[in-house]
Amino acid sequence: MTDYKDPENTILLELKGGTVVIELLPDVAPAHVARMKELARSGAYDNVAFHRVIPGFMAQTGDVAHGNMENDFNLRRAGTGASEMPDVPAEFSKIPHARGSIGAARSANPNSANSQFFINFSDNDFLNGQYTVYGQVKSGMEHVDAIVVGEPPENPDRMISMKVAADA
């Protein structure tokens, strides 16, 4: 196993091109970090589509209700669902939405984040203070850059698997 600074708060996201290593920020957004780890450990994120990918902006995924490409996948509904757990209240911070940062996707209600998240392709400062940042890609961003684009993509890419490094 590779040595990670904090394996309990490191996510290993397997994409078609390789592994993306994400350092979570439990001191900044503990509830969001806990939710991602819980869903990763349950396997809920495995095979979930990237349903909204906008070049120069972000790649969104995490709809565990409608986005699993191996279980009742519905491309038209992908992006409208969440886990069965309660929504997570906003945990806004001064951490910027920089390239490679992980942001909590939500509806217009700031306290409606659940399972969906996005990875920023570029510095998206206009999101600062409006969406919770709870992680940062440490390596493998080139695999994120290669995700098929579209809203939704005709043939979307997926998260092959997501694991907490401490469990890998």
Summary of the structure (lengths in Angstrom):
residues: 168
radius of gyration: 14.2
end to end distance: 7.5
largest distance: 40.5
contacts: 547
relative contact order: 0.29
helix: 16%
strand: 29%
